[in-house]
């Protein structure tokens, strides 16, 4: 079988992980890359041995006719680029945050549906293997029906070094990191009825919030606390690990720092190491995120090949974006916000 040809738009800091993952997937080849910065374009082209380079996405798509498009640019450009891909009748993956507003996101989903092309959001946290292990325990029924959970990412890691723009945005941690955790809450516990949130800015040198605490009530009856922080000073720096605690009516589970999964069920207490594999091109401590990039991109190829909707489709991600918007509304007003179905 011939390989699927992908055109990648945007070759910034995180896109390098996506390019490495495409290189690991036998069924895919990178046909061309595009970036508005010629110097960065030349650097990445040399690093990955990519001959076809463009500074204009429209020119690239017209010239290359790839099998699908991978958009790895900043959020503000997503709608125009998704609509461009749809106009060429090309399936498209879009980096998160999917869109700067729900209005834009809905327009992007509708555009791809009219064009009849698949659309997936690169919402990769739920594809980390330790978090897949948590989901597997839940699906097995070992701890019964969940009624309470905490999903937590608290760190003092300097994220501004590699992504300095994060220090300047008005909406920071909920939109950039909290979105992952809110998606995890949906993945593990189901959709949400209502949400309340409190946001804080601890670091006075940044423009947005760097701490957020959110309380979610899920349709299936569970309540979850979702918390994120880049202002913490933990005894043991966990970056970039997510910890999870879930209590069910027949047991409990806990995913701790160091990828230690403890499950308490009818048969007793069981501990296991669910550390993610260290890929040949990955580096600690980023390897859990890097592995999830490979996993979600393999999922996309499988869905594209089989003609099925991806787990993190544009339509599904609208529900996660609605939680982000509700969190900002609640933080601003102090009210609990109902989530419309």
N, C-alpha and C positions, 0 to 999 in steps of 0.2 A: 504493500500500500504506500502511496505517496504521502509525504509528511504534510501536516497542516502548517501553513505559512502565517506567522504572526507579524504584524507591524506594531512596534512599541512607540507610543508618543509620550515623551518625558523621560529623561535618563538622569534624574536627580539622585539624592542620597539613598532613598529606599528602593528605587527602581532597579538598582544593581542586584538586589536579592531576587527580583522577578526575572531578570535576565539570566541569572545563574540557574534558577529553577527551570526556566524554559530549556536551557542547555541540558538539563538532566532528564528531560522528558523526550523519549525517543521519537514519539509521534509528532513532534513539533520542531520547526526550525525558525529562527528569527530572520525574516526576509529583509527588514529595514528598520531603522530607528529614526526618530525625529526629536529635535529639541531646538528651541530658539537661540541657544547659546552655542555658537560654532566651536568654541574651545572645549566645552564639556562634551559636545558631540564627538569631536575628534578623539578625545581622551577615551571615551567609552567604546568607540568603534575600534580603536587600537587594542583595548583590553580584551574585547570579545571577538575580534576578527570579523567585524561586520563591515561589508563593503558598501552597502547602500545606505546613505545618510541624507537626511533632509532637514531643512529649517522651517518648512511649511507643511503642515499635516495634510492639507487639501491636495497639494502637489504629490505628496507621497502616496496617498490612497488612490489617486487617479493613475499614477504611474505603475504602482506595484500590484494592485488588485490582490491583497492578501486574503486569507481565509477568515481571519478575525483580527480585531484590534485590541490592544492592551493600553488603556489610558492611565498613565502614572504621573499626571501633572497635579498642580494645585487645584483646590476645590473650585475656585472661581471660574476656571476654564472648562469644567466638566460638561456643562450643558451644551455648549457650542460644539465640543468635540464628539459627544455622544450623538448629537443630531447630525453631525457630519458623517459619522460612521453609518448611521441609519439611512442617510440619503444614498449611501453607496451599497445599501443592503448587506452590511457586514455585521456579524455578531460582535459584541463588544463587552469587554471587562473594564470596569471603572474603579479606580482607587477610592478608598473611603477618606474622609467623609464624602458621601455620594454627591451631595449638592449643598450649596449655602442656605437653601430654604426648601421647605416641603413643596412649595409651588414649583420650583425648578425640578425637584426630584419627580414629582408627578408628571410634569411635562416630558421628562426624559423617558420615563416608563411608557407613557402613551405614545411617544414618537417611535420607540422600538416595536411596540405592539402593532402599530399601523404598518410599519415596514416589514413585520413578520420575522424579526431577528431576535435571537436570545440576548439578554442583558444580565450580567452578573456583577455584583459589587464585591470588591476584593476585601471582604470582611473576614480576616483570616484568624482571629483569636479562637473561634470555635473549632478551628482545625489544628490547634496544638494538641499533640498526642496525650499529654497529661489531662487536659480538659475533656478529650474524647473518652479517656478512661473513667472520669467522673460520670459522664453521660451514660456510659455502658453500665455502671453500677445502678444508676437510677432506672434505666430501661429494664434491667433484670428483675426489678421488684424486690431486691434484697433488703432495702430499708423501708419498704412499704411506700405509702403516699407521702411525699414531702409536704411539710407545713411551714417550715422556716428555713431561711438560707442567708448566708453572708458571702458576698463576692467582693474581694478586696485586692486593691493594687496600691500599695503605699511605699513610697520610695523617696530617697534624697538624690537620686541620680541626676546629673547635669544634662538634661535633654537639650538644652539650648546650644550646646557646643556644635552638634551636627545639624541642628535645625533652628538656627537663630531667629527665624520668623515667628517661632512659637512665643517668644518674649514680647512680641508686638501686637498680637491679635487680641481683640476685645473678648472673644469667646475662646477660651483655651482648653482647660482640662476636660470639661464635659464633652465638648465637640471633638477633641482629638483622642483622648483615652477613654473617657466615660462611655463613649459610643460603643466601644468594644465590650465593655462590661455589661452595658444594657442589652446588647445583642446576646451575650452569654446568658444573662438572666432569662431572656426569652427562649433561648435554645434549651436550657436545662429545666425550666419551670413552666414554660408556656407564656402565652400573651398576657398583657397587663390591663387591669381595670382602671386603676388610678395610680398617681405618683405624687410624692411630695419631695422637695429637695431644699438643701441649704448649701450655698457656695461661699468660699472664702478666698481672699487673696492674702497670702502670708508674705510672699516675696514682694517687697515694694517696688522692685525694679522691673516688674513685668506689667503688661497691660490688662491681662485677664485673670480669671480665677485659677488658682493652682491646687485647690482642695474642694472636693464636693462629696456630700453624703446624701444618698437618695433612698427613699422607702417606697417599695413597689408592692401593690396588691395584685396577685395574679388571678386569672379567670378560674383556674383549677382549685383555688382556695389558699395557696401558699402565700406567705409574705416574705419578701427578701430585702435585705439591706445591701445596697451597692455603693461602694466607697472607693474614691481614688484620690491620690495625693502625690505631688512632687515636692512637698515641703517637709516631709517627714525625716526623722533622724533615727532610723531603726537600729537596734542592737546588731542585727545581721542584715546587711543590704540585700534585698531580694530581687532587685531589678534583673530582668524584666518578667518576673514570675507573678502569676495571679494565684492567690490563695482562695480556697472555697471551703465553706462549712455548710452542710445540709442535714437537717433533722427530719426524719420521717416517722410515721406512726409505728414502724417495726424496727427502727435502727437509725444509724447516722453514718455520715462520712466526713472526712476532713482531708483536704489536700494542702499540705504544709510547704513552707520554703524548703527547697532541696528535693522537691518532687516526691515527697513521702505521702502516700495515700493510705489512710487508715479507715477501715470499714468495720462498724459494729452492727452485727445482725444476729439472728436467732442462734447461729452456730458459734458465736463468740466474737473476738476481736482479731482482725486480720490486717497486717501491714504489708505494703508492697512498694517497690521502687518503680515509679512510672516516668523516669527521666526520658526526655526526648533523645532520639539518636543525634549524634554529632555528624552532620553531613560533611563530606570531604571539603567543601568550600565554606563551611560555616565556622563561626568563632564564638567562644564563650564570652559573655553570658547571653549573646543574642541568639544562640542556636535554637531555642524553643520557638522563637518567632520565625526564624529562617526556615525551620522545618515545616511550619504551618503554611508558609508561602508555597513550598513545593506541594504540600497536600491539597491546598485549595486549587492550585493550577492543574493538578492531575484530575481533580473533581470536575473542573471546567471542561477539560478535554474529553473525559468520559461522558459528560452530559451532552456535549456537542456531537460526539460520535453516535450516541444513542438517541438523540433527539428528545431529551427530557429536560425539565426545568431545574436549574441549579438550586441548591439549598439556600444560597444567599442571592437570589435573584433580585432584580431591581424592585419588583413588586413586594417581595418579602422585606427588603430593606426599608421600605416606606414605614413599616411598623416600628423599626428601630429608630429611624429619624424622628418619628412622632414622639418617642420617649425623650429624645434629646431636647426637642422643642418644649415639651412639657416640663422638663427639668429646669430649663432657663426661665420659663414662665413662673413656676413655683418658687424658685429662688428669688425672683424679683418681687413677687406679690406675697409670699408666705402662705399661699393657699395650696390645698391639694387639688391637682388637676386631673379631671376625668379624661381617659384615653378613648377617643371615638373608634369604633370598630370599622 
